[in-house]
Amino acid sequence: MTLYDELRKHHNAPAEQKLKILREELLRPILTVETSAHLLKQVAPEISPCLPPSVNAEELRNTLNWLAEAASDLQQILDALTLESDVPPPHIGD
């Protein structure tokens, strides 16, 4: 089921509950980007010599930093949108 389908199942739910669903769905890709950037930063020194001539090591480092920052920014935005609400999690299995 897509995120859109999940939200459509709860079209009459309060906005806060929809945000909780959105949070659940977005945490996985955010963590994937964050973890991938971290792992790539660890191996960057080893793979830098293997980069094609059109990509230099500085570009790789910058890209990995931007990915990590983007994941952190998205996490903070998601937290700001969803953590202040006391709405219970959605009932799954309708």
LINJO-V625588 format. One record per backbone hydrogen bond with DSSP energy under -0.5 kcal/mol. NH is the residue of the N-H (numbers start at 1). CO is the residue of the C=O. If there is no record, write none. Layout:
# LINJO-V625588
nh = (NH	NH)
co = (CO	CO)
This chain:
# LINJO-V625588
nh = (6	7	8	9	10	10	11	13	17	18	19	20	21	22	23	24	25	26	27	28	29	30	31	32	33	34	35	36	37	38	39	40	41	42	43	44	46	47	48	49	50	51	55	60	61	62	63	64	65	66	67	68	69	70	71	72	73	74	75	76	77	78	79	80	81	82	83	85	92)
co = (2	3	4	5	6	7	8	10	14	14	15	16	17	18	19	20	21	22	23	24	25	26	27	28	29	30	31	32	33	34	35	36	37	38	39	40	43	43	44	45	47	48	52	56	57	58	59	60	61	62	63	64	65	66	67	68	69	70	71	72	73	74	75	76	77	78	79	82	90)
